[in-house]
Amino acid sequence: MTRFLVQGSRKIAFSTVGRLNRPEQVWVYFHGFPSCRLESAVLNHEAEKYNALLLAIDRPGYGQSDTIPDHTIANFVSQDVPNVLELIAREGTDISAATTTIIGVSGGGPYAASAILNWCRPQTRPSSIPPITRAVLVAAMPPGIFQPQYLGKMPWLTRFSYGLLRDMPRSWLRATCLWQRDLLIPLAKDYLSPTGDKRQVLAKLKWLALPADIHAFSVPTKDGDDGLEIFFRMCIEAYRQEETFAQTYEQSAQLYFNDPGFSLKDVGEVVREAGVEVTIFQGGKDVQIVSAMGKLWSEHLGGAYNFYPDDGHISLFLNRVGEIGSASVGK
């Protein structure tokens, strides 16, 4: 269910799924890039099964959240998320006895890392956030990955492509965003149309995605969901602010390019100090978040490192939804 927090003239969109009456856990979901809150729908059944409240929030400029010029990772984690949880509690959802699992997927990784850093110590955790017990990272981009000490550990092709993305003119970056939109949205509308040819859409996607991801799109998830339908609904919603989306895309990319002000070493120290249970999921055929990135998380945070050699970026999420749900609840 999509809901809104209105702060002055600014609107923040979020969705809540699962148990609203005294949930045992709150799963705070940080979506990827470019994406939106609807990405979390893959975990809807898992949240319901485990009596958890799954919360996903559109970052500024995505989905139905208003664009703001001064968006930062730290402000989103320290202000927007706590304010949304405060609203949820004020409207009658009692989360006083719950614990929190932080879930970071793909480009949500730096946000999840910031949340771990700022929420796991009682003295810095906002009062509306229940105690943090677990963090689940799924094909997650590490914070500061564009910094030399991390990028230097990546395969040469990753160094080249990420370096090109970082150094290209801003006009090219915006053009890349619009190119992605113009490719995906017509396919999405065709697939979701009652008269659309789903087989033809899948055939066209073979030119845009890896075989592992195409296969995952062509079969139901463990919970019986149509993964491609979830993906396309997410795409349409993520790109809905057509006039400002290229600016939002550029703003988000810049946050990834910049030094986040903390390191994975800092995050790892907090994890060990607070006793947070960490689970990392990584696909061996992921060319966006390569396995070296998953190993960086594991090297600094420890915890359980789950490597699936035949999964790509998207298939990892769709194929391992049951394992991700189990890790989120600690089973």
N, C-alpha and C positions, 0 to 999 in steps of 0.2 A: 504494500500500500504506500503510495507516494504522499508525503506530507511536507509541510513548509514551516520554516522558522523565519519570521519577518523581523528584521532589526533595522528600524528606521525606514529608509527607502530601499534597503537591500533584502533580497529573498534568497534563502538557502533551501534547496530541495533535498529530501532524504526519503529513504524507504525503510520500513520495519516489517520483518517477516518472522514468524515463529510465535513463541509464547509471550504474551503481553501481561499475563498475570503472574507476578513473582517468578520471572525466569531464573533458572539456575546459573546461567551464564549470559553475558552480553558479548557477541562477536562483532567487533568493530572492524569493518571491511574497508580497506583502502584500494580503490579501483586503479586500473592501469592507465596507459596513455597512448593515444587519445581514447577516452572511454567515459563511462558514467556509472551511476548507481545500479543500473539494470544488469550490469555484468555479474553482480552478486547472486542473480536468480539461479545460477547453477547450484548454489548451496541451500536453496529454499527448503527442500525436502530434508536435508541433513539438519538444519536448524530446528525444524518441527520435530524430527525424530528424537533429538537430544534435549528438548525443552529449553532451547536457547533462543534469545532474541538477536536476530541478525540485523545489524544497522549498517547501511551504506549511504554515504553522503556524496552528492555531486560537488566536486570542487568548483571554484569560481569559473564561470564561463562554459562549463559542461552541463549537458542536460538542461535542467530548469533553474540552476543556480546563477544568480546575476554575476556578471563580470565585475571585477574590481581591479584597479590599476596597481595596487600595492600588495597583491597576493604573495605570500611566502609560505613555505612548508611549515615553518615554526608557528606562524599565526593560525594556520588551518588546524594544526594539532593542539595548540594551547588555548585557542579561543572558539573556533567554529564547532569542533567535535564536542567539547564540554558543554557548550551552550545548547546544542541539539539534545544531548542527554539530559540536561537540566529541564528542557521543555518536555521531553518524554516523561520524566518523573513527575513534573508539575501537572501533566494531563492524566495522571493516574496509574502509570506503570511503576510498580514498586521494584526497584533494582537494588534495594539496600542490602539484600543477602546474597547478591550475585557476585561472580568474579568476571574478569574481562579476559577475552582472548583477542589479541591483535592479529589481523590477517592482512598481509600485504601481497598483492598480486602484480607482477610485471612492473610497470611504472609506479605502482603504489609502494614499492620497496622503500624509497627514501622517506616517505611519510610514515611507514611502519617503523622504520629505524628511529625517526624523531620521536614517535610515540613511546617506544621502548625507553628511550633516553629520558623523556620528560615525565612519564607516568609511573614508572616502576618504583621510584623512590617515594615513600609516603610524604616526605616533606615537599616534593614538587608536583605530586599528583593532584589535579583539580578535584574538588570535592564531589563533583557529579560523576566521576569515573570510578567504577568499582575496582577493587584491587586487581592488579595484573598477575595472572598465573601462567599464561601461555602466549607464545608468538608463533605464527605459522606463516612461512614465506614460500610463495609458489611462483617459480620462474621469475624471481624478484630482482629488479635492478638494485645493486648496492648504492648507497649514497656516496657521492663524490667519485663516481666511476670515471668521470672525464679528467680527474686529477692524475698527473703523471705517475704517482706511486701505484695506482691501481690499473690505469690503462696500459702501463708497461707490462703487466702480467697477462694481458689478453693475447689471443692468437693474432697474427699479423693482419688478417682480413678484418677482424673486429676493430683493431686499432685504426686501420685505414678508414673503415666506414663510419665509426664513431667520430674520428677526427674530422672527416669530411663534413659530417652533420654539424659539428661544433663550429667549424671555420667557414662554412658557406655563407654567402651574403643573406641578410634577413629576407630579402625579396624572394630568394630561391627557397628558403625554408617555408615561407608562406605558400609558395607555388606547390611545394611538395604536399603540404596539407590539403590544398584544394584538389590536387590530382588524386590523392587517396579518396577524398570525399566523392569526387565525380565518378570514380570507379566503383565504389562500394554501394552508394545509395541506390542507384538504379537496380543493381542486383538484389539488394535488400527488399526493395519495394516489389520487385517481380516475385521473389521467393515467398513473401508474406501475402501476396494477392491471392484470392480464391481461384483466380484463373491463371495464375503463374505456373510456369513449367519448372518444377523443382529440379528435375534431372538436368535440364539445360543449364540452370544456375550453377549446380555442382560442377558441371563440365567446364564452365567458364572460370570457376574458382581454381581449377587445376593450374591455371596460368599465374595465379597470385599467391598460392599457398603450397606448403610442402606436402608430399604424399601422406605423411603421418597425420597432419592436421585435416586433410581432406577425408581420410578414412574415419577419423573421429567425428567429423561433421555428418557422415553418411549413416551413422548408427546411433541409436538412442544411448543416453548416458545410463549409468547404473540405476539411477532413480527414474528412468523412463522418459527423460526430457529430450526434446529435439534441440541439440546443442547449437545447430546452425540458426534456428529460429531465435534462440536467446541472443546469439551473436549479432544477428541482423537487427533485432529490436534495439539492442544496445547501440549499434552504429547510428541508426536513425535518430535516437534520442541524444546521443553524444554530439552530433553535428547540427542539432536543431536551431542553434543561434547562428544562422547563416551569415549575418552581417558582421559579427564580431569574432567568429570562430577562428579565423586565421590568426588574429591577434592573440587569442587565448592559446592557440597551439604554440606560437612563438614564445609567449610568456612562460608556458610550461617547460618548453625545451630549454629556455635560458636558466630556469631553476635547476635543471639537471646538469647544465654545463658548469654552473658556478660552484665554488667551494661551499658545502653546506654549513661549515662552521663546526663540524664535529667529524669524527672518524669512526670507522667500524671498530677500532680498538676501544674507543670510548663506549660504544654500544655494548660491546662484549663485557666490559668491566661492570656495567650496570646489570647486565643479565646474570652474571655470576654473583654479584652482591645481593640481588633481589631473589635469586633462586628461580628465575623464570624458565619454564620448560620450552625449548625452541625446537621446532621441526622445520626442516628445509626440504622442498621438493624441486627437483631439477631434471629436465629432459635432455638426453644425450644428442638429440637432433635439433635442438633449439638453436637457430642462427641469430636470434634477436638478443636473448639473454643466454649467452653461451655457458657451458658447464664450468668454465673458469670462474665465472661470476658466482655460481652456486658454491664453489669451493672457497671463495673469499668469505662468504657468509659463514660457512662452516668453520673455517680457520679461526675466525675472530669470535664467533658466538658459541661455537660448540653445538651441543644438542644432537638430534638425530638427522642424518643426511640421507635422504631417500633419492637415489639416482635411478632413472628409468631410461636405459640406453636407446629405446626405440620411440620415445615420445618427443614431439616438437613443442613449440611454444604454447599452442592452443590445445593440442591433444593431451598434454600433461594435465591441464585443468579438467578437461571433460572426462578423460579416462580414469582419473584418480580421485574423483569427487568423494567416494566413500572413504578413502584413506585420509583425505583432507578433513572431512567431517570428524572422523575418529580422532585425528590429531588435535583438532580444535577443542574437543571436549576432554582430551586426555585419556583416550581408550585405545 
